[in-house]
């Protein structure tokens, strides 16, 4: 719902007050069958083999190199698990997941009749199920490299067939501004073909570092324990003197190109803000943003993921223990 009439600043306040909702461009896949939890646990980055009805969690689907293919919001119901994910490419996703079932007693169904609605402070009453976001807390088995935003993010996604009549609609742009202010990554906005969880501090809520094997785990663990992510997420306070906001994909430059915009918002208090991925070693407090029309604007940088993210194992101590 990109074109909801009304003042986007007012809509943001209404969302935070629990008076508004946003219809999301997301789909719901239902996973049922007696092997559903072990199958999901073996495939995704989160520990899911003990997921209980009513419990919410987040997980990533990785490729063999540990790069993010999808983020999933999962909520347990009585006899199944509901996966919420962005709608882009969902039919292909379902076919890919079907090929991974093999002999497991698992059934997958795209619940096309269901819609997903975002709200704050609580889920929407009389919904089929509600996913509660635990960001910015660090979940059990997770790890956070940096600090968290002080902006509010008591966020819920409710699964329903129809829009709630007791709340007013708000635009996705209003929601995006609040999400950017909370430093909250999401797919597909922050995900590109090179994205790995460490770059976004996504290990905090979507990865369980002590669970069993799954595709991409080896690379994920190697970067976390011994390496460093090539990029890191930062928060930008954009110069608001111009009339154009940057778009996702617009480049950031210091002495050279150092990164790109991933999400942009016009916040009701902070003005124009953005999330961006920059090279890990880029030490900049002020950057230029090159807009699509070739013009430039400036932005001050606030780090989210620090430059020393990853490499948590003390190699000196490790060698001492081995000797």
C-alpha positions in Angstrom: 0.0 0.0 0.0 2.4 2.7 -1.3 -0.2 5.4 -2.0 -2.3 5.9 1.1 -3.6 9.5 1.2 -2.7 11.6 4.2 0.3 13.1 5.9 3.1 10.6 6.3 4.4 12.2 9.5 0.9 11.8 11.0 0.8 8.2 9.8 4.1 7.5 11.6 2.7 8.9 14.8 -0.5 6.8 14.4 1.6 3.7 13.8 3.6 4.2 16.9 0.5 4.8 18.9 -1.0 1.5 17.8 -3.8 3.3 15.8 -2.8 2.4 12.3 -1.7 -0.6 10.1 0.2 -1.2 6.9 -0.7 -3.9 4.4 2.6 -5.5 3.5 3.8 -6.9 0.1 4.3 -10.3 1.8 3.1 -13.8 1.4 2.4 -16.7 3.8 3.7 -20.3 3.3 2.2 -22.9 5.6 4.5 -25.8 6.5 2.7 -28.8 8.0 3.5 -32.5 8.6 5.1 -34.3 11.5 8.7 -33.5 10.3 8.0 -29.8 9.8 10.2 -28.6 12.7 13.2 -30.8 12.0 13.0 -30.0 8.3 13.0 -26.2 8.9 15.7 -26.6 11.5 18.0 -28.4 9.1 17.4 -25.8 6.4 17.4 -22.4 8.1 19.8 -20.4 10.3 17.6 -20.4 13.4 17.0 -23.2 16.0 13.5 -24.3 15.1 13.1 -27.9 16.2 11.4 -26.8 19.4 9.2 -24.0 18.1 6.0 -23.9 20.0 2.5 -22.7 18.9 2.2 -19.0 19.3 6.0 -18.5 19.4 7.7 -16.1 17.0 11.2 -16.2 15.6 13.2 -15.1 12.6 15.5 -17.1 10.3 17.6 -16.7 7.2 17.9 -19.1 4.2 21.5 -19.1 3.0 23.4 -20.4 0.0 26.4 -22.6 0.3 28.7 -19.5 0.6 26.7 -18.2 3.5 25.0 -15.4 1.5 21.4 -14.5 2.3 18.7 -15.7 -0.1 15.7 -15.0 2.0 14.6 -13.8 5.5 11.6 -15.5 7.1 9.4 -14.5 9.9 8.1 -17.7 11.5 5.2 -18.2 13.9 4.1 -21.6 15.2 0.4 -22.5 15.1 -1.3 -25.7 16.3 -0.3 -28.1 13.6 1.9 -26.1 11.3 4.4 -23.2 11.0 3.6 -20.1 9.0 6.4 -18.5 7.1 6.1 -14.8 6.3 8.4 -13.6 3.5 8.5 -10.9 0.8 6.3 -11.7 -2.2 9.0 -11.2 -4.9 9.7 -14.5 -6.5 7.5 -16.5 -4.1 6.3 -19.0 -6.7 9.9 -19.9 -7.5 10.7 -20.0 -3.8 7.9 -22.5 -3.2 9.2 -24.7 -6.0 12.7 -24.6 -4.6 11.5 -25.5 -1.1 9.4 -28.4 -2.5 12.5 -29.9 -4.1 14.2 -29.9 -0.6 11.5 -32.0 1.1 12.9 -35.4 -0.1 11.4 -38.1 2.1 10.5 -35.8 5.0 6.8 -35.8 6.0 6.3 -32.2 5.2 3.6 -30.4 3.2 4.1 -26.9 1.8 1.2 -24.6 0.8 1.1 -21.0 -0.4 -1.8 -19.5 1.4 -2.7 -17.0 -1.3 -5.9 -15.9 0.5 -4.0 -14.6 3.5 -2.6 -11.1 3.8 0.0 -9.7 6.2 -0.5 -6.4 8.1 2.0 -4.5 10.2 1.2 -2.8 13.4 2.9 -1.5 16.6 2.5 -2.2 20.3 0.3 -5.3 19.8 -0.9 -7.6 17.1 -4.2 -7.0 15.4 -7.1 -8.7 17.3 -8.9 -11.7 15.7 -6.0 -12.5 13.4 -5.2 -16.1 12.3 -1.7 -15.7 13.8 0.6 -12.8 14.8 4.4 -12.6 14.5 6.2 -10.5 17.1 9.5 -9.0 16.2 12.1 -9.3 19.0 14.5 -6.7 17.4 16.6 -5.1 18.9 17.0 -7.8 21.6 19.6 -10.4 21.1 17.9 -13.8 21.0 19.3 -17.0 22.6 22.2 -18.3 20.5 22.5 -15.0 18.7 25.3 -12.4 18.7 25.3 -8.6 18.4 28.4 -6.7 17.2 27.2 -3.1 17.6 24.9 -0.9 19.6 21.1 -0.6 19.0 19.0 2.4 18.1 17.1 4.2 20.8 14.1 4.6 18.5 11.0 2.5 19.3 10.3 -0.7 17.5 7.6 -2.7 19.1 6.6 -4.3 15.8 4.1 -7.0 14.9 2.9 -8.7 11.7 -0.6 -10.1 11.7 -1.9 -12.7 9.3 -5.5 -12.1 8.2 -7.8 -12.5 5.2 -9.1 -8.9 5.4 -7.9 -5.5 6.6 -8.7 -4.5 10.2 -11.6 -2.1 10.5 -10.6 -0.8 13.9 -7.3 0.7 12.6 -6.6 3.3 10.0 -4.4 2.5 7.0 -0.9 3.9 6.6 1.6 3.8 3.8 4.7 1.6 3.5 6.7 4.8 3.3 5.6 5.7 6.8 6.6 2.2 8.0 10.0 2.3 6.2 10.9 5.6 7.9 10.3 4.0 11.3 12.2 0.9 10.3 15.2 2.9 9.1 15.2 4.9 12.4 15.2 1.6 14.3 18.2 0.3 12.2 16.1 -2.7 11.3 17.2 -4.7 8.2 14.7 -6.5 6.1 14.4 -8.4 2.8 14.4 -7.7 0.0 15.5 -4.1 0.8 18.9 -4.8 2.4 19.5 -8.1 0.6 21.6 -8.2 -2.6 23.6 -11.0 -4.2 26.5 -10.6 -1.8 24.7 -10.0 1.5 25.8 -12.0 4.5 24.2 -11.8 8.0 27.2 -10.3 9.8 27.0 -7.1 7.7 23.6 -6.1 9.2 24.0 -7.4 12.8 21.4 -10.0 11.8 23.1 -12.6 13.9 21.3 -11.0 16.8 17.8 -12.2 15.9 18.0 -14.6 12.9 21.0 -16.9 13.6 21.5 -19.5 16.4 25.3 -20.1 16.6 25.1 -23.3 18.6 22.6 -25.3 16.5 23.3 -28.2 14.1 24.4 -28.1 10.5 22.6 -26.2 7.7 23.7 -24.9 4.3 26.0 -21.9 4.7 26.8 -22.5 8.3 30.5 -23.2 7.8 31.1 -19.8 6.0 28.9 -18.0 8.6 30.8 -19.5 11.5 34.2 -18.8 9.8 33.5 -15.1 9.3 32.1 -14.8 12.8 35.0 -16.6 14.5 38.0 -15.9 12.4 37.2 -13.4 9.7 35.4 -10.1 9.0 32.4 -9.1 6.9 33.5 -7.1 3.8 30.8 -4.5 4.3 28.8 -3.1 7.3 25.5 -1.3 7.7 25.5 2.3 8.7 22.8 4.9 9.5 22.7 8.2 7.5 21.3 11.6 8.5 20.7 13.0 5.0 21.0 16.7 4.1 17.4 17.9 4.0 18.0 21.1 2.1 17.3 19.6 -1.4 14.0 18.4 -2.7 15.1 15.0 -3.8 15.7 11.9 -1.6 18.2 9.3 -2.7 16.9 6.0 -3.9 18.0 2.5 -2.9 21.1 1.7 -4.9 22.4 5.3 -5.1 26.2 5.4 -4.4 28.0 6.8 -1.4 31.4 8.4 -2.0 34.3 9.7 0.1 37.6 9.8 -1.7 36.1 7.0 -3.8 32.9 5.0 -4.0 32.5 3.3 -0.6 29.0 1.9 -0.6 25.3 2.2 -1.5 21.9 3.2 -0.1 19.6 0.3 0.8 16.6 2.0 2.4 15.4 5.6 2.6 12.8 7.3 4.8 11.4 10.7 5.7 11.1 10.6 9.5 8.6 12.7 11.3 11.3 13.9 13.8 14.7 13.3 12.2 13.9 14.3 8.6 15.5 12.4 5.7 17.3 9.3 6.9 18.7 6.1 5.3 20.4 2.8 5.8 23.5 2.0 3.7 26.1 -0.6 3.2 29.7 0.6 3.1 33.1 -1.0 2.8 34.1 -2.4 6.2 37.2 -0.2 6.6 35.6 3.0 5.4 36.2 5.5 8.2 34.0 8.4 7.3 31.8 10.7 9.2 30.5 12.7 6.2 29.8 11.2 2.8 28.4 12.4 -0.6 25.3 10.6 -2.0 25.1 10.6 -5.8 21.5 10.7 -6.8 20.0 9.1 -9.9 19.9 12.5 -11.8 23.7 13.0 -11.2 23.2 15.6 -8.5 24.8 15.2 -5.1 23.7 15.6 -1.5 25.6 15.0 1.8 25.0 12.8 4.8 26.5 12.3 8.2 27.3 8.7 9.1 26.4 6.8 12.3 27.9 3.3 12.6 25.6 0.4 13.2 27.9 -2.6 12.6 31.4 -1.7 13.8 34.6 -2.0 11.7 35.9 -4.8 14.0 32.8 -7.0 13.6 33.6 -10.7 13.3 36.8 -12.5 14.4 35.5 -13.1 17.9 37.9 -16.0 18.6 41.1 -14.9 20.4 43.7 -16.7 18.2 46.5 -16.0 20.7 44.6 -17.7 23.5 43.6 -20.5 21.1 47.2 -21.2 20.2 48.3 -21.1 23.9 45.6 -23.7 24.7 46.7 -26.0 21.9 50.4 -25.8 23.0 
